[in-house]
Amino acid sequence: MADGWVAPCLWPGATVACLGGGPSLTQKDVDCLRGRVRVMAVNDAWRLAPWADVLYGCDWRWWLKHSGVPDFAGIKVSLSNSRGHLDDFPEIRLLDNTGVDGLELRRTGLRTGRNGGYQAINLALHLGARRILLLGYDMKADADGRTHWFGDHADWPTRPTIYATAMLPHFAGLATALRDAGVETINCTAGSALTVFPNLDVETALGQRV
């Protein structure tokens, strides 16, 4: 586990798609990203995009359950909360937890927003993004009660109420900070409860010139 990582600006000015785990995420939408933008998968979203550039997971329990995701060849990143739990996986980079709200501009840390999707957006900025597309950012359960595209985490199921109470309130400040940093963020998640970003379908967003 690589401690004290400084996230490099790998893709200056790039469009980066962040894949959350929401129930709307589909293989079709993920496939249309390939070769067109940089892609960061959050947790199990990598299963739909094993070719993604980055895999982000803030929960050490998830990494342990999946044995460090040995089949993923891209960059693996977690939060400093994982320190001491992932020593068997030296390829997983760690960034410091620098608080809940806002946008961390130092490349050694992330603001958490109390959810991995929020943290992935902050990481995309560090990696050079000037345009960020969000897929699978439903921030609510679907009509069938699913909180994730694959169903739910069997070991730690998600309470649907957690989105409104613990996650969504932090995004308004993030949206303001991203605009101030010159980063355009578009939510490509149909029917999302996350309304602080403009919403477009993914093909329209991809077709726009930056």
Sequence and secondary structure as in RCSB ss.txt:
>XXXX:A:sequence
MADGWVAPCLWPGATVACLGGGPSLTQKDVDCLRGRVRVMAVNDAWRLAPWADVLYGCDWRWWLKHSGVPDFAGI
KVSLSNSRGHLDDFPEIRLLDNTGVDGLELRRTGLRTGRNGGYQAINLALHLGARRILLLGYDMKADADGRTHWF
GDHADWPTRPTIYATAMLPHFAGLATALRDAGVETINCTAGSALTVFPNLDVETALGQRV
>XXXX:A:secstr
 B S      STTEEEEEE   TT  HHHHHTTTTTSEEEEEGGGGGT TT SEEE   HHHHHHTTT TT  SE
EEEEGGGTTT TT TTEEEEEE  SSS   STTEE  TTSHHHHHHHHHHHTTEEEEEEES   S  TT  SBTT
B  SSS   TTHIIIIIGGGHHHHHHHHHHTT EEEE  TT S  SS B  HHHHHHS  
